[in-house]
Amino acid sequence: MQTIDEFACLVREELGIPLADEDLTADLDRLPEWDSLYMLKLVTALERTTGRKLPVGRVLEVRSLEAIYQLAVKP
């Protein structure tokens, strides 16, 4: 997973939620189906896909899927 489009595809496939491009920058609280279980599933999928651990404390601080993507792709 290198691009934001690949990340969006991963979110759609792994979580099974509809996701428009503008949802990537929206506050997580504004995503109708978003909850802590989705966050856990996403972190698990990202760790499996990237092969590295995500900083969970930082993941919990971010407010958008785009910010989670940035954490996942930056070494």
CHARMM internal coordinates of N, CA and C (Angstrom, degrees):
IC EDIT
DIST 1 N 1 CA 1.4436
DIST 1 CA 1 C 1.5215
ANGL 1 N 1 CA 1 C 108.38
DIST 1 C 2 N 1.3113
ANGL 1 CA 1 C 2 N 114.96
DIHE 1 N 1 CA 1 C 2 N 114.33
DIST 2 N 2 CA 1.4615
ANGL 1 C 2 N 2 CA 120.39
DIHE 1 CA 1 C 2 N 2 CA -177.85
DIST 2 CA 2 C 1.5295
ANGL 2 N 2 CA 2 C 112.85
DIHE 1 C 2 N 2 CA 2 C -118.01
DIST 2 C 3 N 1.3209
ANGL 2 CA 2 C 3 N 116.90
DIHE 2 N 2 CA 2 C 3 N -35.89
DIST 3 N 3 CA 1.4629
ANGL 2 C 3 N 3 CA 119.83
DIHE 2 CA 2 C 3 N 3 CA -172.86
DIST 3 CA 3 C 1.5267
ANGL 3 N 3 CA 3 C 111.58
DIHE 2 C 3 N 3 CA 3 C -106.79
DIST 3 C 4 N 1.3207
ANGL 3 CA 3 C 4 N 114.63
DIHE 3 N 3 CA 3 C 4 N 163.45
DIST 4 N 4 CA 1.4671
ANGL 3 C 4 N 4 CA 120.37
DIHE 3 CA 3 C 4 N 4 CA 177.27
DIST 4 CA 4 C 1.5292
ANGL 4 N 4 CA 4 C 110.10
DIHE 3 C 4 N 4 CA 4 C -64.17
DIST 4 C 5 N 1.3387
ANGL 4 CA 4 C 5 N 117.23
DIHE 4 N 4 CA 4 C 5 N -31.62
DIST 5 N 5 CA 1.4661
ANGL 4 C 5 N 5 CA 120.40
DIHE 4 CA 4 C 5 N 5 CA 177.84
DIST 5 CA 5 C 1.5279
ANGL 5 N 5 CA 5 C 111.03
DIHE 4 C 5 N 5 CA 5 C -66.65
DIST 5 C 6 N 1.3264
ANGL 5 CA 5 C 6 N 116.66
DIHE 5 N 5 CA 5 C 6 N -40.12
DIST 6 N 6 CA 1.4640
ANGL 5 C 6 N 6 CA 120.51
DIHE 5 CA 5 C 6 N 6 CA 176.57
DIST 6 CA 6 C 1.5273
ANGL 6 N 6 CA 6 C 110.50
DIHE 5 C 6 N 6 CA 6 C -65.42
DIST 6 C 7 N 1.3261
ANGL 6 CA 6 C 7 N 116.01
DIHE 6 N 6 CA 6 C 7 N -37.63
DIST 7 N 7 CA 1.4642
ANGL 6 C 7 N 7 CA 120.63
DIHE 6 CA 6 C 7 N 7 CA 176.60
DIST 7 CA 7 C 1.5243
ANGL 7 N 7 CA 7 C 110.25
DIHE 6 C 7 N 7 CA 7 C -62.72
DIST 7 C 8 N 1.3342
ANGL 7 CA 7 C 8 N 117.30
DIHE 7 N 7 CA 7 C 8 N -46.83
DIST 8 N 8 CA 1.4630
ANGL 7 C 8 N 8 CA 121.33
DIHE 7 CA 7 C 8 N 8 CA 179.58
DIST 8 CA 8 C 1.5266
ANGL 8 N 8 CA 8 C 110.63
DIHE 7 C 8 N 8 CA 8 C -60.11
DIST 8 C 9 N 1.3123
ANGL 8 CA 8 C 9 N 116.82
DIHE 8 N 8 CA 8 C 9 N -40.33
DIST 9 N 9 CA 1.4683
ANGL 8 C 9 N 9 CA 121.26
DIHE 8 CA 8 C 9 N 9 CA 177.45
DIST 9 CA 9 C 1.5262
ANGL 9 N 9 CA 9 C 110.10
DIHE 8 C 9 N 9 CA 9 C -62.55
DIST 9 C 10 N 1.3287
ANGL 9 CA 9 C 10 N 117.31
DIHE 9 N 9 CA 9 C 10 N -42.78
DIST 10 N 10 CA 1.4578
ANGL 9 C 10 N 10 CA 121.56
DIHE 9 CA 9 C 10 N 10 CA 178.46
DIST 10 CA 10 C 1.5291
ANGL 10 N 10 CA 10 C 110.43
DIHE 9 C 10 N 10 CA 10 C -61.46
DIST 10 C 11 N 1.3263
ANGL 10 CA 10 C 11 N 117.13
DIHE 10 N 10 CA 10 C 11 N -43.46
DIST 11 N 11 CA 1.4689
ANGL 10 C 11 N 11 CA 120.86
DIHE 10 CA 10 C 11 N 11 CA 178.68
DIST 11 CA 11 C 1.5241
ANGL 11 N 11 CA 11 C 109.99
DIHE 10 C 11 N 11 CA 11 C -60.43
DIST 11 C 12 N 1.3152
ANGL 11 CA 11 C 12 N 116.66
DIHE 11 N 11 CA 11 C 12 N -47.18
DIST 12 N 12 CA 1.4715
ANGL 11 C 12 N 12 CA 120.43
DIHE 11 CA 11 C 12 N 12 CA -179.53
DIST 12 CA 12 C 1.5294
ANGL 12 N 12 CA 12 C 111.61
DIHE 11 C 12 N 12 CA 12 C -61.34
DIST 12 C 13 N 1.3315
ANGL 12 CA 12 C 13 N 116.02
DIHE 12 N 12 CA 12 C 13 N -46.22
DIST 13 N 13 CA 1.4648
ANGL 12 C 13 N 13 CA 120.36
DIHE 12 CA 12 C 13 N 13 CA -175.87
DIST 13 CA 13 C 1.5247
ANGL 13 N 13 CA 13 C 112.60
DIHE 12 C 13 N 13 CA 13 C -72.52
DIST 13 C 14 N 1.3171
ANGL 13 CA 13 C 14 N 117.16
DIHE 13 N 13 CA 13 C 14 N -45.35
DIST 14 N 14 CA 1.4670
ANGL 13 C 14 N 14 CA 120.84
DIHE 13 CA 13 C 14 N 14 CA -175.51
DIST 14 CA 14 C 1.5257
ANGL 14 N 14 CA 14 C 112.81
DIHE 13 C 14 N 14 CA 14 C -74.51
DIST 14 C 15 N 1.3331
ANGL 14 CA 14 C 15 N 116.36
DIHE 14 N 14 CA 14 C 15 N -36.96
DIST 15 N 15 CA 1.4617
ANGL 14 C 15 N 15 CA 119.65
DIHE 14 CA 14 C 15 N 15 CA -176.14
DIST 15 CA 15 C 1.5195
ANGL 15 N 15 CA 15 C 112.80
DIHE 14 C 15 N 15 CA 15 C -98.48
DIST 15 C 16 N 1.3262
ANGL 15 CA 15 C 16 N 116.41
DIHE 15 N 15 CA 15 C 16 N -19.15
DIST 16 N 16 CA 1.4548
ANGL 15 C 16 N 16 CA 119.79
DIHE 15 CA 15 C 16 N 16 CA 179.39
DIST 16 CA 16 C 1.5167
ANGL 16 N 16 CA 16 C 113.91
DIHE 15 C 16 N 16 CA 16 C 66.92
DIST 16 C 17 N 1.3343
ANGL 16 CA 16 C 17 N 115.79
DIHE 16 N 16 CA 16 C 17 N 30.63
DIST 17 N 17 CA 1.4650
ANGL 16 C 17 N 17 CA 118.57
DIHE 16 CA 16 C 17 N 17 CA 178.55
DIST 17 CA 17 C 1.5286
ANGL 17 N 17 CA 17 C 109.09
DIHE 16 C 17 N 17 CA 17 C -111.90
DIST 17 C 18 N 1.3312
ANGL 17 CA 17 C 18 N 116.40
DIHE 17 N 17 CA 17 C 18 N 145.51
DIST 18 N 18 CA 1.4604
ANGL 17 C 18 N 18 CA 118.68
DIHE 17 CA 17 C 18 N 18 CA 175.60
DIST 18 CA 18 C 1.5254
ANGL 18 N 18 CA 18 C 108.67
DIHE 17 C 18 N 18 CA 18 C -68.56
DIST 18 C 19 N 1.3054
ANGL 18 CA 18 C 19 N 116.63
DIHE 18 N 18 CA 18 C 19 N 138.34
DIST 19 N 19 CA 1.4567
ANGL 18 C 19 N 19 CA 120.42
DIHE 18 CA 18 C 19 N 19 CA -175.59
DIST 19 CA 19 C 1.5161
ANGL 19 N 19 CA 19 C 109.17
DIHE 18 C 19 N 19 CA 19 C -142.87
DIST 19 C 20 N 1.3190
ANGL 19 CA 19 C 20 N 116.19
DIHE 19 N 19 CA 19 C 20 N 113.65
DIST 20 N 20 CA 1.4590
ANGL 19 C 20 N 20 CA 121.01
DIHE 19 CA 19 C 20 N 20 CA 175.34
DIST 20 CA 20 C 1.5255
ANGL 20 N 20 CA 20 C 108.31
DIHE 19 C 20 N 20 CA 20 C -86.65
DIST 20 C 21 N 1.3164
ANGL 20 CA 20 C 21 N 117.02
DIHE 20 N 20 CA 20 C 21 N 159.46
DIST 21 N 21 CA 1.4654
ANGL 20 C 21 N 21 CA 120.66
DIHE 20 CA 20 C 21 N 21 CA -178.81
DIST 21 CA 21 C 1.5257
ANGL 21 N 21 CA 21 C 111.87
DIHE 20 C 21 N 21 CA 21 C -56.61
DIST 21 C 22 N 1.3267
ANGL 21 CA 21 C 22 N 116.93
DIHE 21 N 21 CA 21 C 22 N -38.77
DIST 22 N 22 CA 1.4698
ANGL 21 C 22 N 22 CA 119.73
DIHE 21 CA 21 C 22 N 22 CA -178.82
DIST 22 CA 22 C 1.5299
ANGL 22 N 22 CA 22 C 112.35
DIHE 21 C 22 N 22 CA 22 C -69.23
DIST 22 C 23 N 1.3249
ANGL 22 CA 22 C 23 N 117.25
DIHE 22 N 22 CA 22 C 23 N -18.33
DIST 23 N 23 CA 1.4678
ANGL 22 C 23 N 23 CA 120.59
DIHE 22 CA 22 C 23 N 23 CA 177.56
DIST 23 CA 23 C 1.5252
ANGL 23 N 23 CA 23 C 112.12
DIHE 22 C 23 N 23 CA 23 C -68.48
DIST 23 C 24 N 1.3188
ANGL 23 CA 23 C 24 N 117.35
DIHE 23 N 23 CA 23 C 24 N -21.40
DIST 24 N 24 CA 1.4636
ANGL 23 C 24 N 24 CA 120.53
DIHE 23 CA 23 C 24 N 24 CA -178.96
DIST 24 CA 24 C 1.5238
ANGL 24 N 24 CA 24 C 111.85
DIHE 23 C 24 N 24 CA 24 C -64.49
DIST 24 C 25 N 1.3250
ANGL 24 CA 24 C 25 N 117.13
DIHE 24 N 24 CA 24 C 25 N -32.04
DIST 25 N 25 CA 1.4629
ANGL 24 C 25 N 25 CA 120.33
DIHE 24 CA 24 C 25 N 25 CA -178.38
DIST 25 CA 25 C 1.5262
ANGL 25 N 25 CA 25 C 112.94
DIHE 24 C 25 N 25 CA 25 C -100.34
DIST 25 C 26 N 1.3098
ANGL 25 CA 25 C 26 N 117.30
DIHE 25 N 25 CA 25 C 26 N -6.27
DIST 26 N 26 CA 1.4670
ANGL 25 C 26 N 26 CA 121.13
DIHE 25 CA 25 C 26 N 26 CA -179.30
DIST 26 CA 26 C 1.5259
ANGL 26 N 26 CA 26 C 110.61
DIHE 25 C 26 N 26 CA 26 C -72.08
DIST 26 C 27 N 1.3195
ANGL 26 CA 26 C 27 N 115.51
DIHE 26 N 26 CA 26 C 27 N 151.59
DIST 27 N 27 CA 1.4598
ANGL 26 C 27 N 27 CA 120.38
DIHE 26 CA 26 C 27 N 27 CA 173.81
DIST 27 CA 27 C 1.5264
ANGL 27 N 27 CA 27 C 108.08
DIHE 26 C 27 N 27 CA 27 C -60.98
DIST 27 C 28 N 1.3231
ANGL 27 CA 27 C 28 N 116.10
DIHE 27 N 27 CA 27 C 28 N 138.67
DIST 28 N 28 CA 1.4655
ANGL 27 C 28 N 28 CA 120.09
DIHE 27 CA 27 C 28 N 28 CA -177.85
DIST 28 CA 28 C 1.5275
ANGL 28 N 28 CA 28 C 112.12
DIHE 27 C 28 N 28 CA 28 C -55.92
DIST 28 C 29 N 1.3226
ANGL 28 CA 28 C 29 N 117.61
DIHE 28 N 28 CA 28 C 29 N -32.68
DIST 29 N 29 CA 1.4648
ANGL 28 C 29 N 29 CA 120.98
DIHE 28 CA 28 C 29 N 29 CA 178.68
DIST 29 CA 29 C 1.5267
ANGL 29 N 29 CA 29 C 112.49
DIHE 28 C 29 N 29 CA 29 C -64.89
DIST 29 C 30 N 1.3137
ANGL 29 CA 29 C 30 N 117.12
DIHE 29 N 29 CA 29 C 30 N -18.78
DIST 30 N 30 CA 1.4684
ANGL 29 C 30 N 30 CA 120.66
DIHE 29 CA 29 C 30 N 30 CA -179.18
DIST 30 CA 30 C 1.5260
ANGL 30 N 30 CA 30 C 112.73
DIHE 29 C 30 N 30 CA 30 C -89.07
DIST 30 C 31 N 1.3208
ANGL 30 CA 30 C 31 N 116.65
DIHE 30 N 30 CA 30 C 31 N -9.20
DIST 31 N 31 CA 1.4659
ANGL 30 C 31 N 31 CA 119.78
DIHE 30 CA 30 C 31 N 31 CA 177.42
DIST 31 CA 31 C 1.5236
ANGL 31 N 31 CA 31 C 108.08
DIHE 30 C 31 N 31 CA 31 C -81.54
DIST 31 C 32 N 1.3256
ANGL 31 CA 31 C 32 N 117.71
DIHE 31 N 31 CA 31 C 32 N 116.78
DIST 32 N 32 CA 1.4644
ANGL 31 C 32 N 32 CA 121.33
DIHE 31 CA 31 C 32 N 32 CA -170.53
DIST 32 CA 32 C 1.5205
ANGL 32 N 32 CA 32 C 115.17
DIHE 31 C 32 N 32 CA 32 C -56.00
DIST 32 C 33 N 1.3077
ANGL 32 CA 32 C 33 N 118.25
DIHE 32 N 32 CA 32 C 33 N -35.40
DIST 33 N 33 CA 1.4614
ANGL 32 C 33 N 33 CA 119.84
DIHE 32 CA 32 C 33 N 33 CA -175.10
DIST 33 CA 33 C 1.5237
ANGL 33 N 33 CA 33 C 112.93
DIHE 32 C 33 N 33 CA 33 C -98.69
DIST 33 C 34 N 1.3200
ANGL 33 CA 33 C 34 N 118.63
DIHE 33 N 33 CA 33 C 34 N -0.34
DIST 34 N 34 CA 1.4615
ANGL 33 C 34 N 34 CA 121.47
DIHE 33 CA 33 C 34 N 34 CA -171.51
DIST 34 CA 34 C 1.5210
ANGL 34 N 34 CA 34 C 112.04
DIHE 33 C 34 N 34 CA 34 C -73.79
DIST 34 C 35 N 1.3367
ANGL 34 CA 34 C 35 N 115.93
DIHE 34 N 34 CA 34 C 35 N 134.63
DIST 35 N 35 CA 1.4674
ANGL 34 C 35 N 35 CA 121.20
DIHE 34 CA 34 C 35 N 35 CA 172.78
DIST 35 CA 35 C 1.5232
ANGL 35 N 35 CA 35 C 108.54
DIHE 34 C 35 N 35 CA 35 C -151.92
DIST 35 C 36 N 1.3193
ANGL 35 CA 35 C 36 N 116.86
DIHE 35 N 35 CA 35 C 36 N -179.06
DIST 36 N 36 CA 1.4643
ANGL 35 C 36 N 36 CA 120.97
DIHE 35 CA 35 C 36 N 36 CA -175.53
DIST 36 CA 36 C 1.5274
ANGL 36 N 36 CA 36 C 112.23
DIHE 35 C 36 N 36 CA 36 C -65.12
DIST 36 C 37 N 1.3070
ANGL 36 CA 36 C 37 N 118.16
DIHE 36 N 36 CA 36 C 37 N -28.94
DIST 37 N 37 CA 1.4608
ANGL 36 C 37 N 37 CA 120.49
DIHE 36 CA 36 C 37 N 37 CA 177.41
DIST 37 CA 37 C 1.5288
ANGL 37 N 37 CA 37 C 110.76
DIHE 36 C 37 N 37 CA 37 C -65.11
DIST 37 C 38 N 1.3300
ANGL 37 CA 37 C 38 N 116.77
DIHE 37 N 37 CA 37 C 38 N -40.52
DIST 38 N 38 CA 1.4614
ANGL 37 C 38 N 38 CA 120.00
DIHE 37 CA 37 C 38 N 38 CA 176.23
DIST 38 CA 38 C 1.5242
ANGL 38 N 38 CA 38 C 110.73
DIHE 37 C 38 N 38 CA 38 C -63.02
DIST 38 C 39 N 1.3315
ANGL 38 CA 38 C 39 N 116.89
DIHE 38 N 38 CA 38 C 39 N -38.36
DIST 39 N 39 CA 1.4629
ANGL 38 C 39 N 39 CA 120.24
DIHE 38 CA 38 C 39 N 39 CA 178.49
DIST 39 CA 39 C 1.5296
ANGL 39 N 39 CA 39 C 110.02
DIHE 38 C 39 N 39 CA 39 C -61.25
DIST 39 C 40 N 1.3195
ANGL 39 CA 39 C 40 N 116.81
DIHE 39 N 39 CA 39 C 40 N -45.74
DIST 40 N 40 CA 1.4630
ANGL 39 C 40 N 40 CA 121.42
DIHE 39 CA 39 C 40 N 40 CA 179.75
DIST 40 CA 40 C 1.5298
ANGL 40 N 40 CA 40 C 111.12
DIHE 39 C 40 N 40 CA 40 C -62.46
DIST 40 C 41 N 1.3279
ANGL 40 CA 40 C 41 N 116.39
DIHE 40 N 40 CA 40 C 41 N -44.92
DIST 41 N 41 CA 1.4658
ANGL 40 C 41 N 41 CA 120.41
DIHE 40 CA 40 C 41 N 41 CA 178.37
DIST 41 CA 41 C 1.5288
ANGL 41 N 41 CA 41 C 111.27
DIHE 40 C 41 N 41 CA 41 C -62.01
DIST 41 C 42 N 1.3275
ANGL 41 CA 41 C 42 N 116.40
DIHE 41 N 41 CA 41 C 42 N -40.74
DIST 42 N 42 CA 1.4610
ANGL 41 C 42 N 42 CA 120.40
DIHE 41 CA 41 C 42 N 42 CA -179.12
DIST 42 CA 42 C 1.5230
ANGL 42 N 42 CA 42 C 111.14
DIHE 41 C 42 N 42 CA 42 C -66.82
DIST 42 C 43 N 1.3197
ANGL 42 CA 42 C 43 N 117.23
DIHE 42 N 42 CA 42 C 43 N -45.32
DIST 43 N 43 CA 1.4667
ANGL 42 C 43 N 43 CA 120.28
DIHE 42 CA 42 C 43 N 43 CA 178.86
DIST 43 CA 43 C 1.5292
ANGL 43 N 43 CA 43 C 110.05
DIHE 42 C 43 N 43 CA 43 C -60.22
DIST 43 C 44 N 1.3173
ANGL 43 CA 43 C 44 N 117.12
DIHE 43 N 43 CA 43 C 44 N -43.70
DIST 44 N 44 CA 1.4662
ANGL 43 C 44 N 44 CA 121.14
DIHE 43 CA 43 C 44 N 44 CA 178.74
DIST 44 CA 44 C 1.5287
ANGL 44 N 44 CA 44 C 110.94
DIHE 43 C 44 N 44 CA 44 C -61.16
DIST 44 C 45 N 1.3276
ANGL 44 CA 44 C 45 N 117.18
DIHE 44 N 44 CA 44 C 45 N -45.03
DIST 45 N 45 CA 1.4663
ANGL 44 C 45 N 45 CA 121.23
DIHE 44 CA 44 C 45 N 45 CA 179.63
DIST 45 CA 45 C 1.5262
ANGL 45 N 45 CA 45 C 111.14
DIHE 44 C 45 N 45 CA 45 C -64.73
DIST 45 C 46 N 1.3220
ANGL 45 CA 45 C 46 N 117.11
DIHE 45 N 45 CA 45 C 46 N -40.44
DIST 46 N 46 CA 1.4632
ANGL 45 C 46 N 46 CA 120.31
DIHE 45 CA 45 C 46 N 46 CA 179.55
DIST 46 CA 46 C 1.5210
ANGL 46 N 46 CA 46 C 111.42
DIHE 45 C 46 N 46 CA 46 C -66.72
DIST 46 C 47 N 1.3136
ANGL 46 CA 46 C 47 N 117.00
DIHE 46 N 46 CA 46 C 47 N -41.22
DIST 47 N 47 CA 1.4627
ANGL 46 C 47 N 47 CA 120.11
DIHE 46 CA 46 C 47 N 47 CA 178.70
DIST 47 CA 47 C 1.5265
ANGL 47 N 47 CA 47 C 110.69
DIHE 46 C 47 N 47 CA 47 C -64.62
DIST 47 C 48 N 1.3143
ANGL 47 CA 47 C 48 N 116.52
DIHE 47 N 47 CA 47 C 48 N -39.35
DIST 48 N 48 CA 1.4626
ANGL 47 C 48 N 48 CA 120.82
DIHE 47 CA 47 C 48 N 48 CA 177.96
DIST 48 CA 48 C 1.5340
ANGL 48 N 48 CA 48 C 110.39
DIHE 47 C 48 N 48 CA 48 C -66.38
DIST 48 C 49 N 1.3157
ANGL 48 CA 48 C 49 N 116.62
DIHE 48 N 48 CA 48 C 49 N -42.05
DIST 49 N 49 CA 1.4628
ANGL 48 C 49 N 49 CA 121.74
DIHE 48 CA 48 C 49 N 49 CA -177.21
DIST 49 CA 49 C 1.5265
ANGL 49 N 49 CA 49 C 112.42
DIHE 48 C 49 N 49 CA 49 C -71.55
DIST 49 C 50 N 1.3288
ANGL 49 CA 49 C 50 N 116.54
DIHE 49 N 49 CA 49 C 50 N -43.36
DIST 50 N 50 CA 1.4669
ANGL 49 C 50 N 50 CA 119.98
DIHE 49 CA 49 C 50 N 50 CA -176.26
DIST 50 CA 50 C 1.5217
ANGL 50 N 50 CA 50 C 112.95
DIHE 49 C 50 N 50 CA 50 C -86.74
DIST 50 C 51 N 1.3380
ANGL 50 CA 50 C 51 N 116.64
DIHE 50 N 50 CA 50 C 51 N -19.91
DIST 51 N 51 CA 1.4544
ANGL 50 C 51 N 51 CA 120.20
DIHE 50 CA 50 C 51 N 51 CA -178.82
DIST 51 CA 51 C 1.5115
ANGL 51 N 51 CA 51 C 114.32
DIHE 50 C 51 N 51 CA 51 C 76.93
DIST 51 C 52 N 1.3260
ANGL 51 CA 51 C 52 N 116.81
DIHE 51 N 51 CA 51 C 52 N 17.01
DIST 52 N 52 CA 1.4625
ANGL 51 C 52 N 52 CA 119.59
DIHE 51 CA 51 C 52 N 52 CA 178.19
DIST 52 CA 52 C 1.5197
ANGL 52 N 52 CA 52 C 110.56
DIHE 51 C 52 N 52 CA 52 C -141.75
DIST 52 C 53 N 1.3176
ANGL 52 CA 52 C 53 N 115.04
DIHE 52 N 52 CA 52 C 53 N 157.27
DIST 53 N 53 CA 1.4658
ANGL 52 C 53 N 53 CA 121.14
DIHE 52 CA 52 C 53 N 53 CA -179.82
DIST 53 CA 53 C 1.5233
ANGL 53 N 53 CA 53 C 110.02
DIHE 52 C 53 N 53 CA 53 C -77.05
DIST 53 C 54 N 1.3168
ANGL 53 CA 53 C 54 N 115.53
DIHE 53 N 53 CA 53 C 54 N 141.60
DIST 54 N 54 CA 1.4584
ANGL 53 C 54 N 54 CA 120.42
DIHE 53 CA 53 C 54 N 54 CA 174.03
DIST 54 CA 54 C 1.5230
ANGL 54 N 54 CA 54 C 108.81
DIHE 53 C 54 N 54 CA 54 C -94.03
DIST 54 C 55 N 1.3205
ANGL 54 CA 54 C 55 N 117.06
DIHE 54 N 54 CA 54 C 55 N 146.84
DIST 55 N 55 CA 1.4627
ANGL 54 C 55 N 55 CA 119.93
DIHE 54 CA 54 C 55 N 55 CA 177.26
DIST 55 CA 55 C 1.5366
ANGL 55 N 55 CA 55 C 109.88
DIHE 54 C 55 N 55 CA 55 C -72.84
DIST 55 C 56 N 1.3179
ANGL 55 CA 55 C 56 N 116.33
DIHE 55 N 55 CA 55 C 56 N 97.23
DIST 56 N 56 CA 1.4658
ANGL 55 C 56 N 56 CA 121.51
DIHE 55 CA 55 C 56 N 56 CA -171.67
DIST 56 CA 56 C 1.5276
ANGL 56 N 56 CA 56 C 111.65
DIHE 55 C 56 N 56 CA 56 C -56.86
DIST 56 C 57 N 1.3201
ANGL 56 CA 56 C 57 N 117.27
DIHE 56 N 56 CA 56 C 57 N -40.90
DIST 57 N 57 CA 1.4656
ANGL 56 C 57 N 57 CA 119.82
DIHE 56 CA 56 C 57 N 57 CA 178.46
DIST 57 CA 57 C 1.5109
ANGL 57 N 57 CA 57 C 112.25
DIHE 56 C 57 N 57 CA 57 C -57.36
DIST 57 C 58 N 1.3244
ANGL 57 CA 57 C 58 N 116.59
DIHE 57 N 57 CA 57 C 58 N -41.95
DIST 58 N 58 CA 1.4700
ANGL 57 C 58 N 58 CA 120.41
DIHE 57 CA 57 C 58 N 58 CA 179.01
DIST 58 CA 58 C 1.5182
ANGL 58 N 58 CA 58 C 111.33
DIHE 57 C 58 N 58 CA 58 C -72.04
DIST 58 C 59 N 1.3332
ANGL 58 CA 58 C 59 N 116.61
DIHE 58 N 58 CA 58 C 59 N -36.96
DIST 59 N 59 CA 1.4670
ANGL 58 C 59 N 59 CA 120.20
DIHE 58 CA 58 C 59 N 59 CA 178.12
DIST 59 CA 59 C 1.5255
ANGL 59 N 59 CA 59 C 109.85
DIHE 58 C 59 N 59 CA 59 C -60.17
DIST 59 C 60 N 1.3229
ANGL 59 CA 59 C 60 N 116.76
DIHE 59 N 59 CA 59 C 60 N -40.97
DIST 60 N 60 CA 1.4665
ANGL 59 C 60 N 60 CA 120.52
DIHE 59 CA 59 C 60 N 60 CA -179.05
DIST 60 CA 60 C 1.5232
ANGL 60 N 60 CA 60 C 112.61
DIHE 59 C 60 N 60 CA 60 C -69.59
DIST 60 C 61 N 1.3228
ANGL 60 CA 60 C 61 N 117.54
DIHE 60 N 60 CA 60 C 61 N -19.27
DIST 61 N 61 CA 1.4652
ANGL 60 C 61 N 61 CA 121.41
DIHE 60 CA 60 C 61 N 61 CA 179.93
DIST 61 CA 61 C 1.5196
ANGL 61 N 61 CA 61 C 113.29
DIHE 60 C 61 N 61 CA 61 C -85.27
DIST 61 C 62 N 1.3231
ANGL 61 CA 61 C 62 N 117.61
DIHE 61 N 61 CA 61 C 62 N -25.55
DIST 62 N 62 CA 1.4651
ANGL 61 C 62 N 62 CA 119.97
DIHE 61 CA 61 C 62 N 62 CA -174.90
DIST 62 CA 62 C 1.5242
ANGL 62 N 62 CA 62 C 110.82
DIHE 61 C 62 N 62 CA 62 C -74.92
DIST 62 C 63 N 1.3225
ANGL 62 CA 62 C 63 N 115.25
DIHE 62 N 62 CA 62 C 63 N 158.71
DIST 63 N 63 CA 1.4588
ANGL 62 C 63 N 63 CA 120.14
DIHE 62 CA 62 C 63 N 63 CA -172.93
DIST 63 CA 63 C 1.5211
ANGL 63 N 63 CA 63 C 114.45
DIHE 62 C 63 N 63 CA 63 C -118.49
DIST 63 C 64 N 1.3443
ANGL 63 CA 63 C 64 N 118.05
DIHE 63 N 63 CA 63 C 64 N 6.56
DIST 64 N 64 CA 1.4672
ANGL 63 C 64 N 64 CA 118.81
DIHE 63 CA 63 C 64 N 64 CA 179.51
DIST 64 CA 64 C 1.5231
ANGL 64 N 64 CA 64 C 110.28
DIHE 63 C 64 N 64 CA 64 C -147.63
DIST 64 C 65 N 1.3160
ANGL 64 CA 64 C 65 N 115.29
DIHE 64 N 64 CA 64 C 65 N 160.71
DIST 65 N 65 CA 1.4591
ANGL 64 C 65 N 65 CA 120.34
DIHE 64 CA 64 C 65 N 65 CA 175.86
DIST 65 CA 65 C 1.5249
ANGL 65 N 65 CA 65 C 110.62
DIHE 64 C 65 N 65 CA 65 C -65.09
DIST 65 C 66 N 1.3215
ANGL 65 CA 65 C 66 N 116.66
DIHE 65 N 65 CA 65 C 66 N -35.70
DIST 66 N 66 CA 1.4617
ANGL 65 C 66 N 66 CA 119.90
DIHE 65 CA 65 C 66 N 66 CA 178.14
DIST 66 CA 66 C 1.5313
ANGL 66 N 66 CA 66 C 110.83
DIHE 65 C 66 N 66 CA 66 C -60.88
DIST 66 C 67 N 1.3216
ANGL 66 CA 66 C 67 N 117.51
DIHE 66 N 66 CA 66 C 67 N -39.40
DIST 67 N 67 CA 1.4628
ANGL 66 C 67 N 67 CA 121.08
DIHE 66 CA 66 C 67 N 67 CA 178.03
DIST 67 CA 67 C 1.5306
ANGL 67 N 67 CA 67 C 110.86
DIHE 66 C 67 N 67 CA 67 C -66.98
DIST 67 C 68 N 1.3222
ANGL 67 CA 67 C 68 N 117.26
DIHE 67 N 67 CA 67 C 68 N -36.77
DIST 68 N 68 CA 1.4694
ANGL 67 C 68 N 68 CA 120.43
DIHE 67 CA 67 C 68 N 68 CA 175.67
DIST 68 CA 68 C 1.5250
ANGL 68 N 68 CA 68 C 109.38
DIHE 67 C 68 N 68 CA 68 C -64.36
DIST 68 C 69 N 1.3213
ANGL 68 CA 68 C 69 N 116.58
DIHE 68 N 68 CA 68 C 69 N -42.27
DIST 69 N 69 CA 1.4681
ANGL 68 C 69 N 69 CA 120.87
DIHE 68 CA 68 C 69 N 69 CA 176.47
DIST 69 CA 69 C 1.5263
ANGL 69 N 69 CA 69 C 110.60
DIHE 68 C 69 N 69 CA 69 C -56.68
DIST 69 C 70 N 1.3324
ANGL 69 CA 69 C 70 N 116.75
DIHE 69 N 69 CA 69 C 70 N -46.16
DIST 70 N 70 CA 1.4673
ANGL 69 C 70 N 70 CA 120.51
DIHE 69 CA 69 C 70 N 70 CA -179.89
DIST 70 CA 70 C 1.5270
ANGL 70 N 70 CA 70 C 111.09
DIHE 69 C 70 N 70 CA 70 C -58.78
DIST 70 C 71 N 1.3175
ANGL 70 CA 70 C 71 N 117.40
DIHE 70 N 70 CA 70 C 71 N -41.70
DIST 71 N 71 CA 1.4659
ANGL 70 C 71 N 71 CA 120.65
DIHE 70 CA 70 C 71 N 71 CA 177.98
DIST 71 CA 71 C 1.5273
ANGL 71 N 71 CA 71 C 111.38
DIHE 70 C 71 N 71 CA 71 C -65.10
DIST 71 C 72 N 1.3222
ANGL 71 CA 71 C 72 N 115.96
DIHE 71 N 71 CA 71 C 72 N -35.95
DIST 72 N 72 CA 1.4661
ANGL 71 C 72 N 72 CA 120.37
DIHE 71 CA 71 C 72 N 72 CA -176.08
DIST 72 CA 72 C 1.5225
ANGL 72 N 72 CA 72 C 112.68
DIHE 71 C 72 N 72 CA 72 C -73.10
DIST 72 C 73 N 1.3255
ANGL 72 CA 72 C 73 N 117.84
DIHE 72 N 72 CA 72 C 73 N -32.14
DIST 73 N 73 CA 1.4618
ANGL 72 C 73 N 73 CA 119.82
DIHE 72 CA 72 C 73 N 73 CA -174.50
DIST 73 CA 73 C 1.5208
ANGL 73 N 73 CA 73 C 113.65
DIHE 72 C 73 N 73 CA 73 C -97.20
DIST 73 C 74 N 1.3224
ANGL 73 CA 73 C 74 N 117.56
DIHE 73 N 73 CA 73 C 74 N -15.79
DIST 74 N 74 CA 1.4686
ANGL 73 C 74 N 74 CA 119.60
DIHE 73 CA 73 C 74 N 74 CA 179.84
DIST 74 CA 74 C 1.5139
ANGL 74 N 74 CA 74 C 109.89
DIHE 73 C 74 N 74 CA 74 C -86.89
DIST 74 C 75 N 1.3333
ANGL 74 CA 74 C 75 N 116.65
DIHE 74 N 74 CA 74 C 75 N 130.64
DIST 75 N 75 CA 1.4734
ANGL 74 C 75 N 75 CA 119.10
DIHE 74 CA 74 C 75 N 75 CA 179.31
DIST 75 CA 75 C 1.5192
ANGL 75 N 75 CA 75 C 112.74
DIHE 74 C 75 N 75 CA 75 C -69.35
END
COOR INIT
IC SEED 1 N 1 CA 1 C
IC BUILD
